[in-house]
Amino acid sequence: MLYGPMAVSNLLHPSDSMKIISSLWSSQNGRKLTVQILMVAAFLGLVWWLVDNTIANLARQNVATGFGFLDNNTGFDINQKLIAYDETSSYQRLLLVGLLNTAIVSVLGIFFATVIGFMLGLARLSDNWLVSKLAFLYIEIFRNLPLLIQILFWYVLLIDSAQVNLVGRCPVASGEVKAIPPHRSNGWRGLKWHSCPYGNRH
């Protein structure tokens, strides 16, 4: 038995290495394994290049990185919130509020979608011709329409078309001019703000 450099040279002999590579490439499993190793190596190299390039560009432009901003104050409020939140809350609290809002909207959406889908399925199988055809039309129309188009349709139909005029109070003593809550005007023309510099208007 050989020990030392002679043994290492025998183990790493070029002819033996070529035989191992040849036998590995000649078999189907060996080729698959080789291709997978090369693909993983190429993917890791691409990820490393992207990360290194991004860090270098951010450092060149003096852009701070990290998650330290999560402790900063947001400076704005949210109408829909399940936990305590105001303008002085942090971005970390904001993410928690958004997560809870997303969770409740998802649960409600899944529940009502299940109920409506079940009812429409039963209506589609109904013996009543009118009920069956109405369910068929609803399924064929709304199932093939993108969700964004449906959201815009219901928004314009139920919200944007409703002209709501809310009149607020303006203080007399201080002489301030405060804006009254806006109302929608003519669909997509945006918001209109009114002011009453003197007295109260009803």
Backbone bond lengths (Angstrom), bond angles and torsions (degrees), N, CA, C in turn:
res aa  C-N    CA-C-N  psi(-1)  N-CA   C-N-CA  omega(-1)  CA-C   N-CA-C  phi
1 M - - - 1.455 - - 1.523 109.31 -
2 L 1.318 115.90 137.01 1.448 121.08 -176.69 1.514 109.91 -97.88
3 Y 1.334 116.07 142.11 1.456 122.95 177.94 1.517 109.52 -127.53
4 G 1.322 115.55 162.31 1.450 119.77 174.52 1.508 112.45 82.38
5 P 1.353 117.03 -154.30 1.470 121.42 -176.40 1.513 114.01 -60.02
6 M 1.327 116.81 -30.37 1.465 119.20 -179.46 1.527 110.54 -65.38
7 A 1.341 116.41 -40.51 1.464 119.53 179.39 1.519 110.90 -66.89
8 V 1.337 117.32 -40.99 1.461 120.46 179.50 1.508 111.00 -63.97
9 S 1.327 117.16 -40.46 1.455 120.45 179.22 1.506 111.74 -66.40
10 N 1.324 116.78 -33.08 1.461 119.38 177.54 1.529 110.89 -70.89
11 L 1.365 115.81 -37.54 1.465 118.61 -179.99 1.523 111.56 -68.97
12 L 1.306 117.74 -34.11 1.448 122.68 -176.56 1.518 112.44 -103.18
13 H 1.292 116.47 29.66 1.454 119.97 179.95 1.530 109.21 -66.55
14 P 1.319 119.15 135.56 1.481 121.08 -177.52 1.506 113.85 -56.57
15 S 1.315 117.03 -36.77 1.472 119.03 -178.98 1.513 111.30 -65.71
16 D 1.352 116.36 -39.72 1.465 119.24 178.19 1.527 111.09 -66.42
17 S 1.335 117.20 -39.43 1.466 120.55 179.27 1.517 110.64 -63.80
18 M 1.325 117.30 -41.99 1.455 120.18 178.81 1.524 111.25 -65.70
19 K 1.314 116.77 -35.00 1.455 119.19 178.14 1.526 110.99 -66.05
20 I 1.352 115.81 -40.56 1.470 119.06 179.27 1.520 110.67 -64.55
21 I 1.336 116.09 -44.10 1.466 120.37 179.91 1.522 110.65 -64.89
22 S 1.326 116.33 -41.30 1.466 120.13 -179.94 1.517 111.81 -64.72
23 S 1.345 115.89 -43.90 1.463 119.02 179.08 1.525 111.44 -66.97
24 L 1.337 115.84 -35.10 1.460 119.23 178.90 1.521 111.44 -67.76
25 W 1.325 117.31 -40.65 1.462 121.40 -178.36 1.520 112.26 -77.50
26 S 1.307 118.24 -24.57 1.463 120.80 -177.59 1.522 112.24 -74.38
27 S 1.322 117.33 -27.44 1.462 119.85 179.30 1.516 110.43 -87.79
28 Q 1.323 116.30 150.39 1.465 121.16 -178.39 1.521 111.38 -66.39
29 N 1.320 116.89 -43.17 1.459 120.34 179.10 1.522 110.95 -64.27
30 G 1.328 115.96 -36.49 1.455 119.61 178.87 1.518 111.87 -65.67
31 R 1.325 117.11 -41.51 1.465 120.58 177.48 1.513 111.09 -63.87
32 K 1.342 117.67 -42.86 1.462 120.29 178.42 1.521 111.20 -61.71
33 L 1.330 115.71 -42.90 1.458 119.26 179.80 1.528 111.06 -64.49
34 T 1.330 116.50 -41.10 1.469 120.11 179.62 1.522 111.32 -64.03
35 V 1.341 116.41 -44.04 1.471 120.20 179.53 1.524 110.36 -63.53
36 Q 1.324 118.11 -41.12 1.455 121.36 179.62 1.528 111.20 -64.45
37 I 1.331 116.69 -41.26 1.462 119.92 178.24 1.523 110.59 -63.47
38 L 1.333 117.06 -42.82 1.457 120.37 178.63 1.531 111.89 -64.90
39 M 1.318 117.78 -39.28 1.457 120.91 179.17 1.525 111.11 -66.27
40 V 1.336 116.84 -42.81 1.466 120.34 178.10 1.522 110.47 -63.29
41 A 1.330 116.78 -42.17 1.464 120.64 179.07 1.534 110.79 -63.61
42 A 1.344 117.24 -41.10 1.454 120.25 178.93 1.528 111.17 -66.73
43 F 1.327 117.39 -38.88 1.466 120.75 178.57 1.523 111.25 -65.63
44 L 1.325 117.37 -44.70 1.459 120.51 178.48 1.521 111.17 -63.58
45 G 1.332 116.57 -37.95 1.457 119.69 177.00 1.521 111.81 -64.68
46 L 1.340 117.00 -39.41 1.462 120.68 178.35 1.522 111.12 -66.05
47 V 1.333 116.50 -42.45 1.464 120.08 178.45 1.521 110.63 -63.17
48 W 1.317 116.72 -43.54 1.470 120.01 178.65 1.526 111.04 -61.54
49 W 1.340 117.33 -41.96 1.464 120.59 -179.89 1.517 111.11 -64.84
50 L 1.341 117.51 -41.72 1.455 120.53 179.74 1.525 111.44 -64.88
51 V 1.326 116.84 -44.10 1.467 120.37 179.95 1.519 110.75 -64.73
52 D 1.323 116.42 -45.76 1.459 119.78 -179.58 1.531 111.23 -64.23
53 N 1.319 117.46 -41.60 1.457 120.81 179.39 1.527 111.37 -66.24
54 T 1.348 117.20 -39.63 1.465 120.63 178.88 1.513 111.58 -65.32
55 I 1.323 117.41 -44.75 1.464 120.99 179.40 1.524 110.63 -62.70
56 A 1.328 117.11 -41.35 1.467 120.26 179.76 1.520 111.50 -65.03
57 N 1.331 117.91 -41.34 1.463 120.84 179.70 1.528 111.59 -67.79
58 L 1.333 117.40 -39.53 1.456 119.96 178.33 1.523 111.29 -66.49
59 A 1.333 116.63 -39.73 1.460 119.76 178.13 1.525 111.03 -67.17
60 R 1.326 117.88 -35.20 1.461 121.43 179.19 1.530 111.12 -66.39
61 Q 1.340 117.29 -33.70 1.464 121.53 -179.05 1.519 112.75 -95.45
62 N 1.334 117.19 6.94 1.468 122.59 178.97 1.526 112.14 57.84
63 V 1.319 116.17 42.05 1.456 122.05 177.52 1.526 108.55 -97.74
64 A 1.328 116.02 124.02 1.458 120.22 -178.66 1.522 110.57 -74.20
65 T 1.296 116.08 142.74 1.453 122.21 178.19 1.525 109.40 -119.53
66 G 1.318 114.85 166.11 1.459 119.78 178.99 1.515 111.37 114.65
67 F 1.326 114.85 -173.27 1.455 121.80 -176.84 1.522 112.19 -114.78
68 G 1.320 117.06 22.60 1.448 120.17 178.44 1.519 113.62 -66.67
69 F 1.338 116.91 -23.84 1.465 120.31 -179.43 1.520 112.42 -67.10
70 L 1.335 118.34 -16.74 1.458 120.61 -178.45 1.521 112.14 -64.09
71 D 1.331 117.68 -21.98 1.468 120.93 178.93 1.526 112.73 -88.91
72 N 1.333 118.68 -5.15 1.465 121.52 -179.84 1.521 110.79 -78.45
73 N 1.327 116.19 157.32 1.464 121.93 176.92 1.528 110.07 -75.04
74 T 1.320 116.19 141.49 1.462 120.31 -178.58 1.522 111.80 -77.30
75 G 1.316 117.72 -41.30 1.451 120.60 179.87 1.522 114.67 85.32
76 F 1.321 118.83 8.50 1.469 121.37 177.71 1.522 109.01 -146.04
77 D 1.311 115.32 161.14 1.455 121.94 -176.65 1.522 110.07 -109.03
78 I 1.323 116.12 166.34 1.468 123.47 178.60 1.523 107.83 -127.24
79 N 1.312 116.63 134.31 1.459 120.45 -179.06 1.521 111.90 -70.46
80 Q 1.313 116.54 -51.20 1.460 121.34 -177.24 1.522 109.30 -91.02
81 K 1.324 117.32 113.10 1.466 121.46 -178.78 1.519 108.96 -152.24
82 L 1.304 115.41 139.54 1.461 121.85 179.82 1.515 112.12 -98.08
83 I 1.317 117.83 -15.07 1.455 122.57 178.26 1.523 108.70 -126.79
84 A 1.310 116.38 168.93 1.463 121.08 -178.37 1.531 110.57 -65.05
85 Y 1.343 115.05 130.00 1.461 121.01 -179.74 1.522 108.48 -159.08
86 D 1.355 116.69 138.22 1.459 121.92 175.13 1.521 109.06 -148.42
87 E 1.339 116.04 -168.94 1.465 120.94 -175.17 1.520 113.29 -64.93
88 T 1.324 116.26 -23.85 1.468 119.65 -178.15 1.523 113.53 -89.86
89 S 1.319 117.18 -0.38 1.461 120.11 -179.56 1.522 110.52 -73.69
90 S 1.312 116.20 161.37 1.461 121.97 -177.59 1.521 110.78 -87.99
91 Y 1.332 114.94 168.07 1.462 120.14 176.65 1.526 111.04 -66.60
92 Q 1.309 117.07 -28.09 1.456 119.56 176.13 1.531 110.72 -64.00
93 R 1.336 115.83 -41.66 1.461 120.01 175.23 1.524 110.93 -65.42
94 L 1.324 116.38 -36.46 1.464 120.81 178.12 1.525 111.41 -62.35
95 L 1.321 116.94 -42.54 1.465 120.10 177.97 1.523 111.08 -62.79
96 L 1.334 116.31 -37.85 1.462 119.43 177.98 1.519 111.51 -65.99
97 V 1.348 116.57 -40.37 1.466 120.38 176.59 1.521 110.84 -62.46
98 G 1.329 116.70 -44.86 1.461 120.10 178.22 1.518 112.52 -63.46
99 L 1.333 116.96 -37.21 1.461 120.27 178.38 1.522 111.22 -65.33
100 L 1.332 116.96 -43.11 1.459 120.15 178.94 1.530 111.25 -66.86
101 N 1.338 117.26 -40.47 1.466 119.80 177.04 1.524 111.32 -62.43
102 T 1.329 116.20 -42.60 1.462 119.82 178.05 1.519 111.36 -62.87
103 A 1.334 116.32 -39.35 1.465 120.38 -178.96 1.532 111.12 -65.08
104 I 1.337 117.03 -44.88 1.465 118.92 -178.01 1.525 111.37 -70.10
105 V 1.338 117.17 -37.48 1.466 119.27 176.59 1.525 110.57 -65.45
106 S 1.322 117.08 -39.26 1.467 120.79 179.10 1.520 110.95 -64.58
107 V 1.329 117.04 -44.51 1.465 120.46 -179.73 1.524 110.69 -63.40
108 L 1.345 116.59 -46.06 1.461 119.45 179.04 1.523 111.67 -64.62
109 G 1.332 116.60 -39.65 1.460 119.79 178.79 1.513 112.32 -64.10
110 I 1.327 116.61 -42.74 1.470 120.17 178.58 1.533 110.71 -64.49
111 F 1.323 116.16 -41.36 1.470 119.77 -178.74 1.526 111.07 -63.78
112 F 1.337 116.63 -53.62 1.469 119.47 -176.72 1.531 111.40 -68.32
113 A 1.342 117.90 -34.03 1.466 119.56 176.72 1.523 110.66 -64.52
114 T 1.327 116.29 -38.51 1.468 119.54 178.51 1.523 111.06 -66.51
115 V 1.337 116.03 -44.47 1.468 119.63 -179.42 1.523 111.18 -64.37
116 I 1.344 116.14 -48.00 1.471 119.63 -179.16 1.520 111.13 -64.20
117 G 1.321 117.62 -42.47 1.459 120.35 178.85 1.519 112.67 -63.06
118 F 1.339 116.35 -40.02 1.465 119.81 178.14 1.524 111.04 -64.86
119 M 1.339 116.54 -43.07 1.461 120.21 -179.57 1.522 111.02 -66.60
120 L 1.327 116.65 -39.98 1.465 118.65 178.46 1.522 111.62 -67.53
121 G 1.329 116.24 -35.12 1.461 118.63 176.46 1.511 112.10 -63.62
122 L 1.327 116.17 -42.19 1.458 119.18 176.76 1.529 111.52 -66.04
123 A 1.351 115.63 -39.53 1.471 118.53 179.07 1.520 111.23 -65.71
124 R 1.308 116.69 -34.76 1.476 119.94 179.45 1.519 111.14 -66.10
125 L 1.315 117.60 -31.15 1.465 121.49 179.84 1.526 112.68 -93.01
126 S 1.336 116.75 6.37 1.458 120.03 -177.83 1.523 111.37 -69.41
127 D 1.321 115.02 151.88 1.463 120.74 176.86 1.526 111.76 -78.46
128 N 1.331 116.26 -16.76 1.459 120.34 177.43 1.527 108.71 -72.97
129 W 1.330 115.74 123.24 1.466 120.04 -175.11 1.521 111.52 -63.61
130 L 1.334 117.77 -43.42 1.459 121.18 -177.19 1.533 111.44 -65.98
131 V 1.321 116.31 -45.32 1.468 120.00 179.89 1.521 110.24 -63.42
132 S 1.311 116.62 -42.73 1.464 120.67 -179.69 1.522 111.59 -63.60
133 K 1.338 117.81 -42.33 1.460 120.61 -178.74 1.528 111.77 -70.95
134 L 1.340 117.12 -37.20 1.458 119.54 176.81 1.526 111.16 -63.75
135 A 1.312 116.25 -42.55 1.461 119.51 176.66 1.523 111.30 -64.69
136 F 1.321 116.36 -37.67 1.467 120.44 178.08 1.528 110.90 -63.58
137 L 1.333 117.07 -45.05 1.460 119.93 178.99 1.525 111.61 -63.74
138 Y 1.309 116.96 -43.07 1.461 120.24 179.17 1.521 111.07 -60.92
139 I 1.323 116.11 -45.09 1.469 119.76 -178.49 1.517 110.79 -65.69
140 E 1.323 117.41 -44.83 1.454 120.35 -176.74 1.527 112.45 -69.76
141 I 1.338 117.35 -31.10 1.471 119.99 -178.97 1.517 111.07 -79.89
142 F 1.317 117.41 -54.89 1.452 120.45 -172.81 1.515 113.17 -78.41
143 R 1.300 117.06 -25.26 1.468 118.43 178.30 1.521 111.63 -69.47
144 N 1.318 118.00 -31.27 1.458 121.61 -176.69 1.526 113.19 -96.07
145 L 1.342 117.59 0.30 1.458 120.56 177.83 1.520 109.94 -96.44
146 P 1.327 117.88 137.51 1.474 120.06 176.02 1.521 110.85 -61.03
147 L 1.312 116.03 149.09 1.458 121.02 -176.37 1.526 111.62 -63.35
148 L 1.328 117.85 -34.81 1.459 120.42 -179.68 1.522 111.70 -63.20
149 I 1.328 116.97 -39.94 1.463 120.48 178.16 1.524 110.53 -65.63
150 Q 1.323 117.73 -38.87 1.454 120.43 177.72 1.521 111.50 -64.88
151 I 1.340 117.05 -40.24 1.462 120.39 178.58 1.521 110.40 -62.53
152 L 1.341 117.64 -45.12 1.461 120.86 178.74 1.526 111.13 -63.80
153 F 1.326 117.29 -38.65 1.460 120.90 -179.58 1.531 110.90 -61.86
154 W 1.333 116.38 -50.77 1.459 119.62 -178.34 1.521 111.16 -69.16
155 Y 1.317 117.51 -31.07 1.468 120.06 177.75 1.527 110.91 -64.92
156 V 1.323 115.71 -48.73 1.464 119.42 -179.90 1.525 110.89 -66.18
157 L 1.327 117.65 -37.53 1.457 121.17 -176.10 1.519 112.85 -72.78
158 L 1.339 116.65 -43.35 1.458 119.93 -171.66 1.524 114.31 -99.91
159 I 1.333 117.82 -30.25 1.464 120.61 -172.61 1.520 111.26 -108.55
160 D 1.323 116.43 -55.11 1.461 119.65 -173.07 1.514 112.09 -68.96
161 S 1.323 117.56 -28.10 1.461 120.04 -178.95 1.521 112.67 -78.22
162 A 1.325 116.96 -17.91 1.459 120.26 -179.93 1.518 109.51 -83.58
163 Q 1.309 117.05 113.00 1.465 122.79 179.48 1.527 108.40 -88.15
164 V 1.317 114.27 109.50 1.459 120.35 -178.25 1.513 108.55 -112.49
165 N 1.317 117.48 121.27 1.458 122.62 178.38 1.521 108.55 -109.39
166 L 1.297 115.41 113.26 1.448 121.40 178.88 1.520 108.44 -109.74
167 V 1.328 116.56 120.54 1.454 121.53 -177.99 1.514 108.43 -104.31
168 G 1.337 116.50 128.89 1.451 121.32 -179.31 1.503 111.75 -106.12
169 R 1.295 115.45 179.29 1.458 122.49 -179.60 1.516 110.12 -100.13
170 C 1.330 116.03 144.55 1.448 121.57 176.59 1.519 108.75 -118.38
171 P 1.321 118.53 130.04 1.459 120.03 -179.44 1.526 111.81 -66.36
172 V 1.336 115.82 142.32 1.460 121.12 -178.28 1.517 111.29 -93.15
173 A 1.344 116.33 -42.03 1.453 119.77 -172.35 1.528 111.94 -65.62
174 S 1.321 116.89 -45.26 1.455 119.88 -175.79 1.516 112.87 -78.40
175 G 1.352 117.14 -19.01 1.451 119.88 179.87 1.506 114.13 74.29
176 E 1.339 117.61 15.46 1.455 120.41 -178.92 1.526 110.30 -75.11
177 V 1.303 114.15 157.00 1.462 120.92 175.26 1.513 107.09 -116.78
178 K 1.284 116.79 111.75 1.456 120.72 -177.62 1.524 109.64 -111.69
179 A 1.306 114.80 147.95 1.465 120.37 -179.40 1.510 110.26 -80.29
180 I 1.295 114.26 143.73 1.451 121.39 176.14 1.521 107.83 -90.62
181 P 1.327 118.52 148.00 1.469 120.09 178.38 1.513 111.43 -50.48
182 P 1.340 117.30 139.09 1.467 121.31 -173.16 1.513 112.43 -74.81
183 H 1.306 114.82 162.56 1.450 120.64 170.04 1.522 108.72 -133.58
184 R 1.275 114.06 154.17 1.459 120.59 179.95 1.514 110.38 -75.38
185 S 1.318 116.63 144.68 1.462 120.29 179.82 1.508 109.82 -137.89
186 N 1.322 115.48 123.45 1.469 122.32 173.47 1.521 112.45 54.13
187 G 1.297 115.39 51.79 1.464 119.40 171.50 1.505 113.43 69.74
188 W 1.341 116.56 -105.97 1.455 121.16 -168.48 1.531 112.75 -97.07
189 R 1.309 120.27 16.10 1.457 120.68 -179.13 1.521 112.98 -78.80
190 G 1.326 117.04 -4.00 1.448 119.56 172.97 1.517 113.00 95.11
191 L 1.318 115.29 -157.83 1.443 122.14 -173.75 1.521 111.49 -96.30
192 K 1.343 116.30 144.35 1.448 121.78 173.20 1.517 108.74 -119.18
193 W 1.320 116.68 132.09 1.454 121.93 179.66 1.527 109.38 -113.48
194 H 1.333 116.75 136.30 1.443 122.91 178.36 1.518 109.05 -115.63
195 S 1.289 117.77 154.30 1.455 121.98 177.57 1.513 109.59 -135.24
196 C 1.332 116.25 151.61 1.444 121.62 177.41 1.517 107.64 -130.56
197 P 1.322 117.75 97.79 1.452 119.30 -174.46 1.513 114.57 -72.82
198 Y 1.338 118.87 -17.76 1.443 119.38 -176.43 1.524 109.70 -132.94
199 G 1.302 115.58 129.74 1.453 120.97 169.60 1.517 113.67 68.30
200 N 1.284 116.42 -170.57 1.449 123.87 179.84 1.504 109.92 -105.85
201 R 1.304 116.16 138.23 1.456 121.07 177.74 1.504 109.14 -118.11
202 H 1.322 117.16 138.50 1.462 121.11 -177.39 1.524 108.62 -122.66
